[in-house]
Amino acid sequence: MSQVFNYIEIADGSPRNRGLLIKKEHLDKYIKQDRPVYRSMYIYNEDAVDYSDAKNSIRSYYGERAIDDIIIDVDKGDNSHEHTLKMAQSVCFQLEDQYELQRQNFGVYFSGSGYHIRIPNTVFQFQSGTDLPFKVKETLSKMFQHIDLMVYMRTGLYRLPNTLNKKTDMFKIPLSHNEFWTLKPEQIHLLAQQPRFDMDHVLEGDGELSELVINDVPRIRKLGTVAEPKKIATCIQTMYANGPEQGKRHHTILRIVSHYRRNGVPSEAAKAALLHWNQNQLSEQEVISNVEYAYNKGYKYGCNDSLMHEYCSPKCIYYKRKDYSIGVLNADDMQKELEERLTTNFKGKAYDLSKALGLEEECMFYPGELITIFGPTGSSKTTFAHNIALGYNHVTDELEDALQIPTLYLSLELAPWYMHRRSLQIAGNKTKAEVNSNYKEIYERNHEMIAHLAVQSVAPTLEQISEKIVELQPAMVIVDYIDLVDTPHNVRGEYEKIKYISHGLSSMAVNMDVIIIQISQVAREYSRSEVLDLYAGKGSGAIENASRKVIGLNGQTHKRTKKLRLFKNTDGELFDTTVEWTPSFRLRRAEDEPEQTNNSGLSRRTY
């Protein structure tokens, strides 16, 4: 096996265009000033090159890696430029003051929005191996707070110096230590209007931080963010998360194992989970014996069990209210709920529509919300929902990992094969003809960008939708469209059906803590109208009352441009914009029409 690590992966133009492995010494040839270029955090040997040649990708390569430079990413996010700079300065101060590094041990770069601090591996002396990404992530997470750890994943990429950040039209540039500590953000931004090829950091190290490297790798470890099924049997989730508690260990094992057995988990898998949970407190044989005993006895514990009841939560999908006091919250209860809401990390569970459309107005889809999209036939409602499901950025014209969350798409009008072809068109930016003639290769190249999407085409009842959510645990559910959801025979009339479905889906979103998007036609009187309003949806009154957000799309089938307007946003701002249909079913953001002025002198938008 070759142990020479001299290959890096690059992505030209977008992180999605990854997969090309080049020798590190040839990297300068790929730096282009007119677009972004990224490289891998880790470096590879010939084994990885052989794997990439065979698979046309390195995403699923689990072999050995090495590292040449450690990048500390201080991401701007929603912070001001001033605060972002202060966070980066705090990291560098910590490097110098707490970890006693000299300035030849690290260099600072403005990334085009945030800051990158580069430390050569000669300072840490990480050894190559299959577990290297975990060791790097654990080491840096122990050293610093408030840094982006995603870059340390085994497939992590970062932008190369002197290449463009398309979102800000500024370049990633090196900064001298004097510039970094004395310049204001606007002065740094002025420097970043062009590359700085005449300047870079020459860095060195001699194991200054080698004693901080974490080399102990647990059998069960966390590398990335995982969307946990926290609403299913929350008592069991809490027991497992708390670990073994003195005086409760045997009783807790029986409850956890009972849950595993009832859900079809093999006893060997249960043993592995409980041995990890045990943290070497009870003897290994005692844990195994308890698991086998519980499986053989077939114990079943319900919500009224004393230990299960201790950890009972109203958020559990099995929770049933028993008296009026449960629904009444005092100020302390509501303060706790507010604190939980404001401190929850919604990554992988929420959708940022404002970011996807490139708008300043705030519009986030959060768990517990029902969102309605309506419009006449030909207005691209399904296409817009499909773009949301695949995490399409309507401004940068690319699919973004940050916008993708596990999604169940109930395609009640279009066949699964047709939906899948559309997914390939959107993901690959291809026409129908291009997908039809080369569907295998397009799927191979893009399957990871659509793997988070599950499609069901059989018209369900509300109860069946609820059961499917419990089974699949999606973060978002799209119902396309609600007229095709089955309703009980005693629910008659168009308005009553829409009311039954909309209020049922709204309650489901709250109780199951998921985002639900329902798609609806407009009322007959609006079907040919050039003007839509909040009450245009079929079954008006029911839809706007049940929904936290209402989005209208308007436009004719034969016209590419469609008007998109947010009519209702319970906890945010309203906006309207224009999108343009493309043959790949991507709705690109178009130039918004200018405001017109009516005879009274008041401005209005044609919609």
VEXLOSE-104271 format. One line per field, with one value per residue (C-alpha): residue number from 1; x, y, z negated. Coordinates in steps of 0.1 Angstrom, whole numbers, plus 5000, padded with zeros to 4 digits. Each point is the difference from the previous one (the first is absolute). Layout:
N
i	NUM,...
xx	X,...
yy	Y,...
zz	Z,...
//
This chain:
607
i	1,2,3,4,5,6,7,8,9,10,11,12,13,14,15,16,17,18,19,20,21,22,23,24,25,26,27,28,29,30,31,32,33,34,35,36,37,38,39,40,41,42,43,44,45,46,47,48,49,50,51,52,53,54,55,56,57,58,59,60,61,62,63,64,65,66,67,68,69,70,71,72,73,74,75,76,77,78,79,80,81,82,83,84,85,86,87,88,89,90,91,92,93,94,95,96,97,98,99,100,101,102,103,104,105,106,107,108,109,110,111,112,113,114,115,116,117,118,119,120,121,122,123,124,125,126,127,128,129,130,131,132,133,134,135,136,137,138,139,140,141,142,143,144,145,146,147,148,149,150,151,152,153,154,155,156,157,158,159,160,161,162,163,164,165,166,167,168,169,170,171,172,173,174,175,176,177,178,179,180,181,182,183,184,185,186,187,188,189,190,191,192,193,194,195,196,197,198,199,200,201,202,203,204,205,206,207,208,209,210,211,212,213,214,215,216,217,218,219,220,221,222,223,224,225,226,227,228,229,230,231,232,233,234,235,236,237,238,239,240,241,242,243,244,245,246,247,248,249,250,251,252,253,254,255,256,257,258,259,260,261,262,263,264,265,266,267,268,269,270,271,272,273,274,275,276,277,278,279,280,281,282,283,284,285,286,287,288,289,290,291,292,293,294,295,296,297,298,299,300,301,302,303,304,305,306,307,308,309,310,311,312,313,314,315,316,317,318,319,320,321,322,323,324,325,326,327,328,329,330,331,332,333,334,335,336,337,338,339,340,341,342,343,344,345,346,347,348,349,350,351,352,353,354,355,356,357,358,359,360,361,362,363,364,365,366,367,368,369,370,371,372,373,374,375,376,377,378,379,380,381,382,383,384,385,386,387,388,389,390,391,392,393,394,395,396,397,398,399,400,401,402,403,404,405,406,407,408,409,410,411,412,413,414,415,416,417,418,419,420,421,422,423,424,425,426,427,428,429,430,431,432,433,434,435,436,437,438,439,440,441,442,443,444,445,446,447,448,449,450,451,452,453,454,455,456,457,458,459,460,461,462,463,464,465,466,467,468,469,470,471,472,473,474,475,476,477,478,479,480,481,482,483,484,485,486,487,488,489,490,491,492,493,494,495,496,497,498,499,500,501,502,503,504,505,506,507,508,509,510,511,512,513,514,515,516,517,518,519,520,521,522,523,524,525,526,527,528,529,530,531,532,533,534,535,536,537,538,539,540,541,542,543,544,545,546,547,548,549,550,551,552,553,554,555,556,557,558,559,560,561,562,563,564,565,566,567,568,569,570,571,572,573,574,575,576,577,578,579,580,581,582,583,584,585,586,587,588,589,590,591,592,593,594,595,596,597,598,599,600,601,602,603,604,605,606,607
xx	5000,5014,5006,5009,4973,5003,4965,4973,4964,4989,4966,4999,4972,4979,5005,4977,5026,5022,5016,5033,5031,5033,5035,5004,5030,4977,4974,5011,4989,4964,4997,4976,4992,4965,4985,5003,5024,5000,5023,4997,5009,5019,5026,4999,5022,4998,4974,4976,5008,4992,4967,4991,5008,4977,4971,5003,4998,5018,4970,4998,5037,5008,5037,5030,5004,5027,4999,5023,4983,4974,4974,4981,4968,4984,4968,4981,4965,4975,5027,5011,5033,5014,4989,5014,5034,4999,4993,5030,5022,4988,5012,5034,5004,4993,5026,5026,4991,4986,5018,5032,5003,5023,4988,5021,4977,4968,4987,4967,4978,4969,4977,4978,4975,5016,5036,5022,5030,5025,5023,5025,4997,5036,4986,4975,5018,4967,5009,4983,4973,4963,4990,5018,4969,4985,5033,5003,4964,5002,5033,4989,4965,5018,5022,4975,4964,4979,5020,4985,5009,4984,5031,5018,4977,5017,4986,5006,5009,5012,5006,5034,5018,4996,4968,4966,4972,4970,4976,5020,5020,5031,5031,5015,5032,5029,5003,5032,4997,5002,4972,4979,5003,4998,4977,4963,4977,4993,5037,5005,4972,5017,5031,4979,4988,5029,5023,5033,5023,5031,4993,4995,5010,5032,4992,5019,4996,5017,4973,4989,4965,5007,4991,4965,4992,4973,5009,4975,4972,4969,4981,4969,5008,4983,5015,4971,4966,4973,4963,4989,4965,4994,4962,4998,4999,5017,5004,5022,5020,5006,5010,5025,5014,5004,5021,5001,4988,5009,4970,4981,5024,4983,4965,5010,5016,4967,4980,5024,5003,4962,4997,5026,4983,4966,5014,5017,5036,5021,5014,5036,4994,4984,5030,5023,4979,4998,5037,5008,4973,5015,5033,5017,4981,4983,5020,4996,4986,4974,4988,4998,4981,4975,4994,4994,4977,4979,4997,4991,4974,4984,4994,4979,4999,4974,4997,4987,5031,5016,5034,4986,4976,5029,5014,4966,4997,4970,5021,5000,4978,4986,4990,4963,4986,4981,4987,4996,5030,5024,4992,5003,5035,5011,5027,5028,4988,4998,5034,5015,4983,5013,5035,4999,4988,5026,5029,4990,5024,4976,5026,4986,4964,4992,4999,5013,4978,5016,5034,4987,4985,5028,4977,5007,4965,4999,4981,5009,4980,5002,4988,4963,4990,4975,5009,4976,5010,4972,4996,4981,5008,5033,5015,5027,4988,5013,5033,5005,4992,5024,5027,4995,5002,5033,5016,5003,5015,4980,5028,5032,4983,5013,4988,5013,5006,4990,4965,4994,4981,4984,4968,4969,4984,4964,4997,4963,4997,5033,5014,5032,5020,4990,5009,5033,5008,4992,5023,5028,4993,5002,5030,5020,4987,4989,4971,4976,5017,5034,4987,4981,5032,5024,4980,5024,5031,4980,4986,5034,5014,4971,4984,5015,4983,4966,5005,4982,4968,4973,4970,4966,4973,4970,4973,5001,4977,5012,5005,5022,5021,5005,5010,5025,5016,5005,5015,5024,5006,5003,5007,4977,4969,4986,4964,4994,4972,4975,4969,5012,5003,4973,4974,4972,4967,4983,5022,4982,5003,5032,5003,4995,5025,5027,4993,5003,5033,5016,4992,5010,5033,5006,4993,5023,5028,4998,4996,5026,5024,5005,4997,4970,4995,4966,4994,4966,4982,4984,4963,4981,4995,5039,5009,5004,5008,5032,4997,5001,4995,5000,4965,5007,5005,4973,4981,5009,4997,5011,5034,5011,4988,5018,5033,5029,5012,4981,5018,4984,5014,4985,5008,4988,5012,5014,5020,5033,4998,4979,4992,5006,4985,4999,4965,5002,5030,4990,5034,5019,4998,4980,5016,4995,5024,5003,5012,5007,4992,5028,4999,5018,4971,5022,4981,5028,4996,4993,5001,4970,4976,5003,4972,4973,4981,4963,4980,4998,5038,5002,5025,4989,5014,4984,4993
yy	5000,5034,5023,5031,5026,5026,5002,5025,5002,5032,5015,5026,5026,4983,4974,4978,4998,4979,4966,5010,4989,5018,5000,5028,5014,5008,5019,5035,4990,4998,5033,5022,5036,5000,4973,4981,4970,4977,4974,4971,5003,4967,4986,4965,4972,4979,4977,5029,5009,4964,5001,5034,4986,4970,5018,5034,5015,4999,5008,4964,4994,4989,4993,5018,5037,5025,5037,5028,5031,5004,5027,5017,5014,5030,5002,5033,4985,5026,5020,5035,5005,5017,4971,4974,5017,5001,4963,4993,5022,4982,4967,5014,5016,4965,4985,5025,5004,4967,4976,5022,4998,5024,5019,4978,4971,5012,5023,5019,5003,5020,4974,5024,5001,4985,4991,4969,4994,4975,4980,4976,4964,5002,5019,4972,4970,4981,4965,4986,4974,4991,5017,5033,5021,4990,5008,5034,5009,4989,5018,5033,4999,4996,5030,5025,5010,5016,4986,4981,4963,4988,5007,4972,4973,4974,5018,5035,5027,5036,5029,5005,5034,5025,4985,5017,4998,5002,5010,5031,5007,5002,4978,4978,5018,4996,5027,5010,4998,5038,5004,4974,5018,5036,5003,5004,4976,5025,5005,4962,4998,5026,4979,4970,5016,4983,4971,5003,4977,5019,4990,4968,4985,4979,4980,4975,4979,4975,4982,5030,4986,4963,4993,5013,4975,4976,4965,4979,4990,4986,4972,5022,5035,5031,5016,5022,5014,4973,5006,4978,4986,5019,4999,4962,4985,5030,4982,4974,5027,5018,4968,4992,5035,5002,4968,4976,5017,4984,4981,4999,4982,4966,5014,5024,4972,4980,5030,5009,4963,4996,5030,4984,4967,5014,5019,4970,5008,4967,4991,5003,5036,5007,4985,5023,5030,4992,4992,5035,5015,4982,5019,4970,5005,4966,4969,4992,4966,5015,5024,4971,4978,5028,5005,4963,4997,5029,4986,4965,5013,5024,5027,5030,5033,5026,5037,4994,4981,5019,5004,5008,5025,5018,5009,5006,5029,5016,5002,4962,4986,4975,5026,5002,5029,4988,5033,5037,5011,4984,5026,5030,5015,5025,5027,4977,4972,5025,5015,4965,4994,5033,4993,4966,5015,5027,4977,4971,4992,4997,4989,4971,5008,5035,5015,5035,5013,5034,4986,4978,5031,5024,5023,5022,4995,4972,4969,4967,4968,4986,4966,5003,5023,4994,5019,5003,5005,5009,5012,4993,4972,5007,5022,4974,4992,4965,5011,5025,4974,4976,5027,5004,4963,4997,5031,5021,5034,5022,5026,4980,4974,4970,4975,5007,4974,5027,5003,4962,4983,4965,5004,4978,5012,4987,5003,4992,5013,4990,4965,4991,4994,5035,5016,4982,5013,5035,4995,4990,5030,5024,4983,4997,5032,4979,5001,4972,4987,5000,4980,4975,4993,4998,4993,4975,5022,5031,4979,4987,5036,5015,4972,5014,5034,4983,4972,5020,5000,4972,5000,4984,5001,4982,5024,4996,5010,5024,4970,4983,5031,5001,4963,5006,5030,4977,4974,5022,5029,5027,5036,5012,4986,5013,4992,5006,5007,5000,4995,4964,4991,4975,5014,4981,4995,5023,5030,5014,5031,5017,5024,4974,4976,5028,5010,4964,4994,5034,5000,4963,5007,5031,4979,4973,5024,5013,4966,4982,5030,4999,5025,4993,5017,4996,5009,5013,5012,5035,5006,5000,5037,5005,4974,5025,5030,5019,5011,4976,5008,4982,4987,4985,4964,4975,4997,5035,5007,4964,5003,5034,4992,4967,5011,5018,5011,5004,5003,5009,4992,5016,4996,4984,4967,5015,5027,4992,5027,4994,5025,4986,5018,4993,5010,4988,4996,4997,5006,5018,5025,4999,5003,4994,4991,4985,4966,4986,4964,4982,4967,4983,5009,5024,5032,5026,5033,5026,5038,5013,5023,5036,5015,5018,5031,5003,5032,5007,5002,4968,4974,4965,4968,4983,4965
zz	5000,5010,4971,5020,4995,5028,5016,4992,5012,5017,5010,5027,4998,4973,4973,5021,5028,4978,5008,5018,4982,5010,4987,4974,5019,5029,4980,5013,5035,4988,4983,5020,4992,5016,4979,4967,4997,4970,4987,4976,4964,5002,5024,5015,5013,5031,4984,5000,5036,5011,4980,5017,5034,4994,4983,5017,4964,4967,4978,4988,4996,4965,5004,4985,5002,4990,4994,5009,4986,4973,5009,4972,5017,4983,5019,5003,5000,4988,4981,5009,5017,4969,4977,5025,4999,4962,4999,5023,4979,4969,5015,5009,4966,4985,5023,4988,4964,4989,5023,5004,5037,5019,5030,5023,4988,5015,5028,5004,5031,5007,5017,5019,4971,4969,4990,5004,4977,5015,4977,5016,4988,4989,4970,4991,5016,5007,5013,5031,4996,5006,4968,5007,5006,4966,4983,5016,4993,4963,4995,5014,4983,4967,5007,5013,4998,5027,5029,5030,4995,5032,5019,4981,5014,5022,5031,4988,5025,4996,5024,5015,4995,5028,5013,5002,4974,5024,4972,4991,5031,4979,5001,4973,4992,4975,4974,4982,4962,4998,5025,4982,4966,5012,5030,4998,5019,5028,5005,5003,5024,5022,5001,5009,5032,5018,4994,4982,5018,4988,4964,4981,4967,4996,4969,4979,4969,4978,4980,4979,4996,5004,4964,5006,5027,4991,5012,4980,5024,4984,5018,5003,5011,5014,5031,5013,4991,4997,5000,4971,4996,4968,5001,4999,4964,4985,4967,5016,5018,4967,4982,5026,5002,4962,4999,4971,4968,4966,4986,5033,5023,5001,5002,5027,5021,4999,5012,5029,5010,4999,5024,5024,5000,5007,5030,5015,4991,4999,4966,5012,5011,4966,4982,5020,4992,4963,4996,5014,4977,4970,5001,4983,4967,4999,5011,5037,4992,4977,5028,5025,4975,4993,5037,5006,4970,5012,5035,4987,4976,5025,4974,5012,4982,5006,4994,4964,4990,4971,5016,5035,4984,4983,5034,5017,5024,5017,5032,5003,5028,4976,4974,4992,4980,4969,4985,5007,4980,5025,5026,4976,4997,4975,5006,4989,5024,5029,4991,5003,5034,5012,4988,5017,5032,5001,4991,5023,5029,5029,5024,5021,4987,5014,5034,5008,5029,4998,5006,5029,5017,4991,4981,4969,4985,4974,5010,4983,5001,4964,4986,4990,5028,5029,5032,5029,5036,5023,5036,5032,5025,5017,4973,4991,4965,5001,5015,4972,4974,5017,5000,4962,4995,5018,4983,5032,4996,5025,5001,5002,5022,4981,4974,4965,4973,4974,5015,5003,4972,4999,5020,5007,5032,5004,5038,5004,5035,5017,5003,4980,5032,5013,4967,5000,5035,4989,4970,5024,5022,4970,4984,5033,5016,5030,5025,5003,5031,4983,4971,5023,5020,4971,4968,4985,5000,4989,4971,4990,5000,4980,4979,4968,5006,5002,4975,4973,5019,4997,5023,4995,5027,4984,4988,4961,4972,4973,4977,5026,5004,4963,5000,5028,4981,4970,5022,5021,4976,5027,4991,5027,5017,5032,5009,5038,5001,4971,5022,5005,4963,4990,4976,4980,5017,4975,5011,5029,5021,5014,4971,4973,5016,5003,4964,4987,5019,4992,4963,4998,5016,4978,4969,5013,5006,4964,4983,5021,5001,5038,5028,5022,5034,5017,5036,5011,5030,5000,4998,5033,5001,4998,5026,5028,4979,5003,4964,4970,4963,4967,5006,5035,4988,5005,4968,4990,4963,4991,5016,4987,4965,4998,5016,4984,5035,5032,5033,5033,5035,5031,5037,5031,5014,5032,4981,4982,4974,4969,4973,4965,4970,4962,4989,4964,4977,4964,4986,5027,5029,5033,5034,5037,5028,5034,5010,5035,5011,5018,5019,4971,4977,4981,4991,5002,4983,5026,5000,4980,5019,4990,4980,5019,4988,5003,5006,4963,4998,4978,5012,5007,5015,5029,4988
//
